[in-house]
Amino acid sequence: ILMASIGSNPFTGFWFLFRGGLMNIERVGNTLATATTLMLVGLSVAFAFKTGLFNIGASGQMLIGGLCATLVAHKVFLPRPLYLIVLILAALLGGALWGVIPGFLKAKFNVHEVVATIMMNWIAYWSIYYFIPAYLKGPSLETESASIAVTQSLRTPWLTKLFNGSYMNLGFFIAIISVIVIKLILDKTTLGFSLKAVGSNRHCAEYAGIKVNRNVVISMMIAGGLAGLAGLSFYTGYSRNMQIGVMPAQGFDGIAVALLGASSPLGVLFSSLFFGILQSGKGFMNAMTSVPPEIADTIIAVIIYFTATSVLFKRFWDAVLKRQGDKAKKKEESAQAEVKKEGE
């Protein structure tokens, strides 16, 4: 509808949009690399949703996770397998720390997690202004860190060769493993049951003996760790440097990924791939048609709007169906009353 309203053929637009993300092996690699960050952020937001929390601080957690990983990439030199473990742990712990703080404030002082995570976003944002020029400054620009050597990044020669020089990196496998682990935690463990119970009804969970405050902190810690891994995949795999003055938009796009995926790990996996195609293919679509690339961001906004208002639509239709059922019931009772009256 949006494409048609500006005089463009929507079928042609979507054809070039998907073709732009999937037309050759290099573009497929770039689509998967883009989807990797979105997958981890979406998983972070979805995990918090499952436990009744709204983690809007994924951008800040990405920045801190990426900063920790970038510091390790520039300062730590170990054999590749051991180095990758240290790199992943640094990003995981950095993001988890940035998630624990609002979780603790929520559990201890009932500070709303939306307010706390937004504040943490900006603390992370301004912290980057200090750390990049002070410890990681590039050779020519103070506004960005020195580029991470390929051997110190998540990129690896066999993946680069396989996907014909794309941005594809080991972060994709980290994201897939994260999806599997989170699904197992939520579906197969007592911790997952406790977290979902707290999310469904905090008071009933507390009455059942579940430690609500502890689960709130654990939930935000895991969500923060996942967002930290997203920072790892983006800053040491996709871009290989950090810039000051940039709040990563993926932290907010992850909300749409989680909503479209119904906050389930597998749903997040497929919705992130869809969003990866949108992000990778919009430039090609714009080059081949008159459709502006901003249409992809508009699609994301529409998804957020309709997903967020789906509860209202459900309540509306439930009310309509209930009203019709009440009318039918009254007619039936009236008919029975008339039959009984005639019989008398």
C-alpha positions as CSV (number, residue, x, y, z in Angstrom):
1,I,0.0,0.0,0.0
2,L,2.8,2.4,0.9
3,M,4.7,1.7,-2.3
4,A,1.5,2.0,-4.4
5,S,0.7,5.4,-2.7
6,I,3.9,6.9,-4.1
7,G,3.2,5.6,-7.6
8,S,5.5,2.5,-7.5
9,N,4.7,-1.1,-8.3
10,P,4.8,-2.9,-4.9
11,F,5.4,-6.3,-6.5
12,T,8.4,-4.9,-8.4
13,G,9.6,-3.2,-5.2
14,F,9.4,-6.4,-3.2
15,W,11.0,-8.4,-6.0
16,F,14.1,-6.2,-6.0
17,L,14.0,-6.0,-2.2
18,F,14.3,-9.7,-1.8
19,R,16.6,-10.0,-4.7
20,G,18.9,-7.4,-3.2
21,G,19.4,-9.6,-0.1
22,L,19.6,-13.0,-1.8
23,M,20.7,-12.6,-5.4
24,N,24.2,-14.0,-5.0
25,I,26.3,-15.7,-2.3
26,E,27.9,-12.5,-1.2
27,R,24.6,-10.8,-0.6
28,V,23.4,-13.9,1.3
29,G,26.4,-13.6,3.5
30,N,25.7,-9.9,4.2
31,T,22.1,-10.7,4.9
32,L,23.1,-13.4,7.4
33,A,25.7,-11.0,9.0
34,T,23.0,-8.3,9.4
35,A,20.5,-10.8,10.7
36,T,23.1,-12.1,13.3
37,T,23.1,-8.9,15.3
38,L,19.3,-8.5,15.1
39,M,18.8,-12.2,16.1
40,L,20.8,-11.7,19.3
41,V,19.2,-8.4,20.2
42,G,15.7,-9.8,19.4
43,L,16.5,-12.8,21.6
44,S,17.5,-10.4,24.4
45,V,14.2,-8.4,24.2
46,A,12.1,-11.6,23.7
47,F,13.7,-13.2,26.8
48,A,12.8,-10.2,28.9
49,F,9.3,-10.1,27.4
50,K,8.8,-13.8,28.4
51,T,9.6,-12.9,32.0
52,G,7.3,-9.8,32.1
53,L,10.1,-7.2,31.5
54,F,10.7,-4.7,28.8
55,N,14.4,-4.5,28.0
56,I,14.7,-1.3,26.0
57,G,18.3,-1.0,27.0
58,A,19.7,-3.4,24.4
59,S,21.5,-0.5,22.6
60,G,23.5,0.3,25.7
61,Q,24.2,-3.3,26.5
62,M,25.4,-3.7,22.9
63,L,27.8,-0.8,23.3
64,I,29.3,-2.1,26.6
65,G,29.6,-5.6,25.2
66,G,31.1,-4.3,22.1
67,L,33.5,-2.1,24.1
68,C,34.7,-5.0,26.2
69,A,35.2,-7.1,23.2
70,T,37.1,-4.3,21.3
71,L,39.4,-3.8,24.3
72,V,40.1,-7.5,24.4
73,A,40.7,-7.5,20.6
74,H,43.3,-4.8,20.9
75,K,45.0,-5.7,24.1
76,V,44.8,-9.6,24.4
77,F,46.9,-11.9,22.2
78,L,46.3,-15.6,22.8
79,P,46.0,-18.8,20.6
80,R,42.9,-18.5,18.4
81,P,40.6,-21.0,20.3
82,L,41.4,-19.6,23.7
83,Y,41.3,-16.0,22.4
84,L,37.7,-16.5,21.0
85,I,36.6,-17.9,24.4
86,V,38.0,-14.8,26.2
87,L,36.5,-12.5,23.6
88,I,33.0,-14.0,23.9
89,L,33.1,-14.0,27.7
90,A,34.2,-10.4,27.8
91,A,31.2,-9.3,25.7
92,L,28.8,-11.6,27.6
93,L,29.9,-10.3,31.0
94,G,29.9,-6.6,29.9
95,G,26.4,-6.8,28.6
96,A,25.2,-8.9,31.6
97,L,26.6,-6.3,34.0
98,W,24.7,-3.5,32.1
99,G,21.6,-5.6,32.4
100,V,22.0,-6.5,36.1
101,I,22.0,-2.9,37.2
102,P,18.4,-2.1,36.0
103,G,17.3,-5.6,37.1
104,F,18.6,-4.9,40.7
105,L,16.9,-1.5,40.7
106,K,13.7,-3.1,39.6
107,A,13.9,-5.9,42.2
108,K,15.1,-3.8,45.1
109,F,13.5,-0.4,44.6
110,N,10.8,-1.1,42.1
111,V,12.3,1.3,39.6
112,H,10.6,0.7,36.2
113,E,13.0,-1.2,33.9
114,V,12.1,1.1,30.9
115,V,13.3,4.2,32.8
116,A,16.4,2.4,34.2
117,T,17.4,0.9,30.8
118,I,17.0,4.1,28.9
119,M,19.3,5.9,31.5
120,M,21.8,3.0,31.1
121,N,21.7,3.5,27.3
122,W,22.9,7.1,27.7
123,I,25.5,6.2,30.3
124,A,26.9,3.7,27.8
125,Y,26.7,6.2,25.0
126,W,28.7,8.8,26.8
127,S,31.2,6.3,28.2
128,I,32.2,5.5,24.6
129,Y,33.1,9.1,24.2
130,Y,35.7,8.7,26.9
131,F,37.1,5.2,26.2
132,I,37.5,5.4,22.4
133,P,39.8,8.5,22.3
134,A,41.5,7.6,25.5
135,Y,42.4,3.9,24.9
136,L,41.3,2.8,21.4
137,K,41.9,5.9,19.1
138,G,42.5,5.2,15.5
139,P,45.5,6.5,13.6
140,S,43.7,9.3,11.8
141,L,40.4,9.9,13.5
142,E,39.6,10.5,17.2
143,T,35.9,9.7,16.5
144,E,36.4,6.0,16.0
145,S,38.6,3.2,17.3
146,A,41.5,1.7,15.5
147,S,40.3,-1.1,13.1
148,I,40.5,-4.6,14.7
149,A,42.9,-6.9,12.8
150,V,41.1,-9.6,10.9
151,T,43.0,-12.3,12.9
152,Q,41.6,-10.7,16.1
153,S,38.1,-10.4,14.8
154,L,35.2,-12.9,14.4
155,R,35.9,-13.0,10.7
156,T,37.6,-16.2,9.5
157,P,39.1,-16.9,6.1
158,W,37.0,-19.9,5.2
159,L,33.7,-18.0,5.8
160,T,35.0,-15.0,3.9
161,K,35.9,-17.2,1.0
162,L,32.7,-19.3,1.2
163,F,30.6,-16.1,1.0
164,N,32.8,-14.4,-1.5
165,G,34.1,-11.6,0.7
166,S,31.0,-10.7,2.6
167,Y,30.7,-9.6,6.2
168,M,29.7,-13.1,7.3
169,N,31.5,-14.1,10.5
170,L,31.5,-16.5,13.5
171,G,28.9,-14.4,15.2
172,F,26.2,-16.2,13.2
173,F,27.0,-19.5,14.9
174,I,27.1,-17.8,18.3
175,A,23.6,-16.5,17.5
176,I,22.3,-19.9,16.5
177,I,23.8,-21.5,19.6
178,S,22.2,-18.8,21.7
179,V,18.8,-19.5,20.2
180,I,19.1,-23.2,21.1
181,V,20.3,-22.5,24.6
182,I,17.6,-20.0,25.4
183,K,14.9,-22.3,24.0
184,L,16.2,-25.1,26.2
185,I,16.3,-22.8,29.3
186,L,12.7,-21.6,28.8
187,D,11.2,-25.0,27.9
188,K,13.3,-27.6,29.7
189,T,14.5,-26.1,33.0
190,T,13.0,-25.1,36.3
191,L,14.7,-21.7,35.9
192,G,12.8,-21.2,32.7
193,F,9.5,-22.2,34.3
194,S,10.2,-19.9,37.2
195,L,11.0,-17.0,34.9
196,K,7.9,-17.5,32.8
197,A,5.7,-17.9,35.9
198,V,7.0,-14.5,37.1
199,G,6.2,-13.0,33.7
200,S,2.7,-14.5,33.6
201,N,1.7,-13.4,37.1
202,R,4.2,-12.0,39.5
203,H,1.9,-12.3,42.6
204,C,0.8,-15.9,41.9
205,A,4.5,-16.8,41.4
206,E,5.4,-15.2,44.7
207,Y,2.5,-17.0,46.4
208,A,3.8,-20.3,45.0
209,G,7.1,-19.7,46.7
210,I,9.1,-18.5,43.6
211,K,11.7,-15.9,44.5
212,V,10.4,-13.1,42.2
213,N,13.1,-10.5,42.8
214,R,15.9,-13.0,42.2
215,N,14.3,-14.0,38.9
216,V,13.9,-10.4,37.8
217,V,17.7,-9.8,38.3
218,I,18.5,-13.1,36.5
219,S,16.2,-12.3,33.6
220,M,17.8,-8.9,33.0
221,M,21.3,-10.4,33.4
222,I,20.7,-13.0,30.7
223,A,19.0,-10.4,28.5
224,G,21.9,-8.0,28.9
225,G,24.4,-10.8,28.1
226,L,22.6,-11.6,24.9
227,A,22.7,-8.0,23.9
228,G,26.4,-7.9,24.8
229,L,26.9,-10.8,22.3
230,A,25.1,-8.7,19.7
231,G,27.7,-6.0,20.3
232,L,30.4,-8.6,19.9
233,S,29.1,-9.8,16.6
234,F,28.6,-6.2,15.3
235,Y,31.7,-4.5,16.5
236,T,34.2,-7.3,16.1
237,G,32.6,-9.2,13.3
238,Y,30.6,-6.8,11.0
239,S,32.2,-3.4,11.4
240,R,35.5,-4.2,13.2
241,N,35.6,-0.8,14.9
242,M,33.5,1.5,17.2
243,Q,32.5,5.1,16.5
244,I,31.6,7.7,19.1
245,G,28.3,9.5,18.9
246,V,26.4,6.5,17.4
247,M,23.6,4.7,19.4
248,P,23.2,1.4,17.6
249,A,19.8,1.3,15.9
250,Q,19.8,-2.5,16.2
251,G,18.9,-2.2,19.8
252,F,15.6,-0.8,18.9
253,D,15.0,-2.9,15.7
254,G,15.4,-5.9,18.0
255,I,12.1,-4.9,19.6
256,A,10.3,-5.4,16.3
257,V,12.2,-8.7,15.8
258,A,11.0,-9.9,19.1
259,L,7.4,-8.8,18.5
260,L,7.2,-10.3,15.1
261,G,8.7,-13.5,16.4
262,A,6.0,-13.7,19.2
263,S,8.9,-13.6,21.8
264,S,9.8,-17.2,21.1
265,P,13.4,-18.2,20.2
266,L,12.5,-19.9,17.0
267,G,10.2,-17.0,16.0
268,V,13.1,-14.6,16.6
269,L,15.4,-16.7,14.4
270,F,13.1,-16.4,11.4
271,S,12.0,-12.8,12.0
272,S,15.6,-11.7,12.2
273,L,16.3,-13.3,8.9
274,F,13.4,-11.4,7.4
275,F,14.7,-8.1,8.8
276,G,18.1,-9.0,7.6
277,I,16.7,-9.2,4.1
278,L,14.9,-5.9,4.5
279,Q,18.1,-4.1,5.7
280,S,20.4,-5.7,3.1
281,G,18.0,-5.4,0.1
282,K,16.7,-1.9,0.5
283,G,19.6,-0.3,-1.2
284,F,19.3,-2.5,-4.3
285,M,15.6,-1.9,-4.4
286,N,16.1,1.9,-4.3
287,A,18.7,1.6,-7.1
288,M,16.4,-0.4,-9.4
289,T,13.1,1.3,-8.6
290,S,11.8,4.7,-7.4
291,V,11.0,3.2,-4.0
292,P,13.1,5.0,-1.3
293,P,15.2,2.8,1.0
294,E,13.3,4.2,4.0
295,I,10.4,2.0,3.1
296,A,12.2,-0.8,5.0
297,D,12.2,1.2,8.2
298,T,8.6,2.1,7.6
299,I,7.8,-1.6,7.3
300,I,9.5,-2.2,10.7
301,A,7.5,0.7,12.2
302,V,4.2,-0.8,10.8
303,I,5.1,-4.2,12.3
304,I,5.7,-2.7,15.7
305,Y,2.4,-0.7,15.5
306,F,0.2,-3.6,14.5
307,T,1.9,-6.1,16.9
308,A,1.6,-3.7,19.8
309,T,-2.1,-3.0,19.0
310,S,-2.9,-6.6,18.3
311,V,-4.1,-7.0,22.0
312,L,-6.6,-4.1,21.5
313,F,-7.9,-5.8,18.3
314,K,-8.3,-9.1,20.1
315,R,-10.2,-7.4,23.0
316,F,-12.4,-5.6,20.5
317,W,-13.3,-8.8,18.6
318,D,-13.8,-10.7,21.9
319,A,-16.2,-8.0,23.0
320,V,-18.1,-8.2,19.6
321,L,-18.4,-11.9,19.7
322,K,-19.5,-11.9,23.4
323,R,-22.2,-9.3,22.5
324,Q,-23.4,-11.4,19.7
325,G,-23.4,-14.5,21.9
326,D,-25.5,-12.6,24.5
327,K,-28.0,-11.5,21.9
328,A,-28.3,-15.1,20.6
329,K,-28.8,-16.4,24.1
330,K,-31.5,-13.8,24.9
331,K,-33.3,-14.7,21.6
332,E,-33.2,-18.4,22.5
333,E,-34.5,-17.7,26.0
334,S,-37.3,-15.6,24.6
335,A,-38.2,-18.3,22.1
336,Q,-38.3,-20.9,24.9
337,A,-40.4,-18.7,27.0
338,E,-42.9,-18.2,24.2
339,V,-43.1,-21.9,23.5
340,K,-43.7,-22.6,27.2
341,K,-46.4,-19.9,27.3
342,E,-48.2,-21.4,24.3
343,G,-48.0,-24.9,25.9
344,E,-49.8,-23.6,29.0
